[in-house]
Amino acid sequence: MTDEVEHAVSCFKDGFSCSQAVLSAYGEQFGMNREMTSKVSGAFGGWVILAKHVVR
């Protein structure tokens, strides 16, 4: 596994949403710091959770 993948898996196991875990691992490659990746991906993760409840 690459370092980024290991980081993403670790974050997910620590309670991050999927999008937060992945973006936190790769965000620096796009010029984003940890705070920015959390804000951007947190909004997406929240929408996915809301959509699951609406679809059911």
MDAnalysis code that builds the backbone (N, CA, C; Angstrom):
import MDAnalysis as mda
import numpy as np

u = mda.Universe.empty(168, n_residues=56, atom_resindex=np.repeat(np.arange(56), 3), trajectory=True)
u.add_TopologyAttr("name", ["N", "CA", "C"] * 56)
u.add_TopologyAttr("resid", np.arange(1, 57))
u.add_TopologyAttr("resname", ["MET", "THR", "ASP", "GLU", "VAL", "GLU", "HIS", "ALA", "VAL", "SER", "CYS", "PHE", "LYS", "ASP", "GLY", "PHE", "SER", "CYS", "SER", "GLN", "ALA", "VAL", "LEU", "SER", "ALA", "TYR", "GLY", "GLU", "GLN", "PHE", "GLY", "MET", "ASN", "ARG", "GLU", "MET", "THR", "SER", "LYS", "VAL", "SER", "GLY", "ALA", "PHE", "GLY", "GLY", "TRP", "VAL", "ILE", "LEU", "ALA", "LYS", "HIS", "VAL", "VAL", "ARG"])
u.atoms.positions = np.array([
    [0.845, -1.189, 0.000],
    [0.000, 0.000, 0.000],
    [0.886, 1.248, 0.000],
    [0.394, 2.287, -0.664],
    [1.137, 3.546, -0.652],
    [0.892, 4.268, 0.665],
    [1.742, 5.233, 0.956],
    [1.574, 6.021, 2.182],
    [0.222, 6.726, 2.207],
    [-0.212, 7.234, 1.048],
    [-1.494, 7.933, 0.988],
    [-2.663, 7.002, 1.306],
    [-2.596, 5.795, 0.772],
    [-3.667, 4.835, 1.025],
    [-3.696, 4.455, 2.501],
    [-2.533, 4.205, 3.067],
    [-2.459, 3.873, 4.484],
    [-2.991, 5.015, 5.340],
    [-2.668, 6.257, 4.946],
    [-3.164, 7.429, 5.674],
    [-4.686, 7.508, 5.595],
    [-5.229, 7.297, 4.393],
    [-6.679, 7.360, 4.209],
    [-7.383, 6.281, 5.030],
    [-6.855, 5.075, 5.014],
    [-7.459, 3.975, 5.780],
    [-7.415, 4.283, 7.267],
    [-6.302, 4.801, 7.736],
    [-6.163, 5.153, 9.151],
    [-7.168, 6.229, 9.553],
    [-7.311, 7.251, 8.723],
    [-8.280, 8.318, 9.011],
    [-9.705, 7.773, 9.045],
    [-10.032, 6.897, 8.099],
    [-11.377, 6.321, 8.054],
    [-11.651, 5.507, 9.322],
    [-10.663, 4.740, 9.756],
    [-10.818, 3.951, 10.981],
    [-10.946, 4.840, 12.212],
    [-10.394, 6.062, 12.121],
    [-10.486, 7.025, 13.227],
    [-11.781, 7.813, 13.218],
    [-12.671, 7.529, 12.265],
    [-13.976, 8.169, 12.265],
    [-14.217, 9.202, 11.183],
    [-13.246, 9.425, 10.309],
    [-13.454, 10.351, 9.199],
    [-14.444, 9.729, 8.220],
    [-15.169, 10.559, 7.478],
    [-16.002, 10.031, 6.399],
    [-15.071, 9.586, 5.275],
    [-15.602, 8.860, 4.308],
    [-14.781, 8.399, 3.176],
    [-14.116, 9.577, 2.462],
    [-14.901, 10.590, 2.163],
    [-14.350, 11.731, 1.426],
    [-13.297, 12.474, 2.238],
    [-13.512, 12.618, 3.532],
    [-12.515, 13.277, 4.375],
    [-11.223, 12.481, 4.423],
    [-11.323, 11.174, 4.548],
    [-10.134, 10.328, 4.632],
    [-9.310, 10.408, 3.353],
    [-9.977, 10.294, 2.212],
    [-9.259, 10.296, 0.937],
    [-8.657, 11.664, 0.651],
    [-9.429, 12.722, 0.821],
    [-8.911, 14.049, 0.514],
    [-7.820, 14.465, 1.489],
    [-7.897, 14.035, 2.735],
    [-6.832, 14.373, 3.675],
    [-5.517, 13.710, 3.275],
    [-5.608, 12.547, 2.625],
    [-4.406, 11.841, 2.186],
    [-3.790, 12.465, 0.941],
    [-4.622, 12.997, 0.060],
    [-4.138, 13.515, -1.225],
    [-4.215, 15.030, -1.359],
    [-4.778, 15.716, -0.393],
    [-4.989, 17.159, -0.490],
    [-3.750, 17.985, -0.732],
    [-2.644, 17.619, -0.092],
    [-1.414, 18.396, -0.270],
    [-0.960, 18.403, -1.721],
    [-1.238, 17.345, -2.450],
    [-0.863, 17.288, -3.867],
    [-1.630, 18.317, -4.696],
    [-2.736, 18.825, -4.135],
    [-3.544, 19.833, -4.818],
    [-3.430, 21.201, -4.155],
    [-2.444, 21.341, -3.271],
    [-2.194, 22.620, -2.614],
    [-3.149, 22.937, -1.483],
    [-3.760, 21.913, -0.885],
    [-4.720, 22.123, 0.195],
    [-4.125, 21.668, 1.524],
    [-4.305, 22.489, 2.551],
    [-3.854, 22.080, 3.877],
    [-4.938, 21.236, 4.539],
    [-4.625, 20.675, 5.698],
    [-5.554, 19.754, 6.362],
    [-6.880, 20.430, 6.712],
    [-6.839, 21.678, 7.144],
    [-8.076, 22.388, 7.488],
    [-8.989, 22.527, 6.267],
    [-8.395, 22.887, 5.142],
    [-9.177, 23.058, 3.911],
    [-9.756, 21.729, 3.438],
    [-8.957, 20.669, 3.473],
    [-9.467, 19.367, 3.025],
    [-10.616, 18.906, 3.906],
    [-10.535, 19.198, 5.190],
    [-11.604, 18.802, 6.107],
    [-12.896, 19.544, 5.798],
    [-12.792, 20.835, 5.528],
    [-13.980, 21.632, 5.224],
    [-14.619, 21.220, 3.901],
    [-13.808, 21.058, 2.885],
    [-14.327, 20.715, 1.556],
    [-14.953, 19.327, 1.568],
    [-14.238, 18.360, 2.084],
    [-14.733, 16.980, 2.042],
    [-15.826, 16.728, 3.074],
    [-15.824, 17.471, 4.163],
    [-16.859, 17.317, 5.182],
    [-18.235, 17.659, 4.637],
    [-18.297, 18.681, 3.810],
    [-19.569, 19.073, 3.211],
    [-20.072, 17.975, 2.277],
    [-19.187, 17.367, 1.508],
    [-19.585, 16.290, 0.614],
    [-20.055, 15.078, 1.410],
    [-19.308, 14.724, 2.440],
    [-19.682, 13.583, 3.268],
    [-21.034, 13.779, 3.930],
    [-21.325, 14.979, 4.365],
    [-22.616, 15.268, 4.975],
    [-23.750, 15.100, 3.996],
    [-23.539, 15.488, 2.743],
    [-24.566, 15.343, 1.719],
    [-24.843, 13.873, 1.444],
    [-23.797, 13.061, 1.397],
    [-23.975, 11.632, 1.141],
    [-24.786, 10.995, 2.248],
    [-24.511, 11.351, 3.481],
    [-25.254, 10.817, 4.616],
    [-26.722, 11.244, 4.528],
    [-26.973, 12.506, 4.207],
    [-28.339, 13.006, 4.081],
    [-29.051, 12.271, 2.949],
    [-28.392, 12.092, 1.831],
    [-28.998, 11.423, 0.679],
    [-29.398, 9.989, 1.018],
    [-28.607, 9.296, 1.821],
    [-28.944, 7.928, 2.215],
    [-30.268, 7.892, 2.965],
    [-30.492, 8.883, 3.829],
    [-31.719, 8.917, 4.608],
    [-32.917, 9.284, 3.727],
    [-32.720, 10.107, 2.737],
    [-33.815, 10.520, 1.855],
    [-34.210, 9.383, 0.932],
    [-33.247, 8.621, 0.445],
    [-33.511, 7.545, -0.506],
    [-34.244, 6.386, 0.158],
    [-33.958, 6.111, 1.378],
    [-34.571, 4.963, 2.055],
    [-36.011, 5.109, 2.105],
])
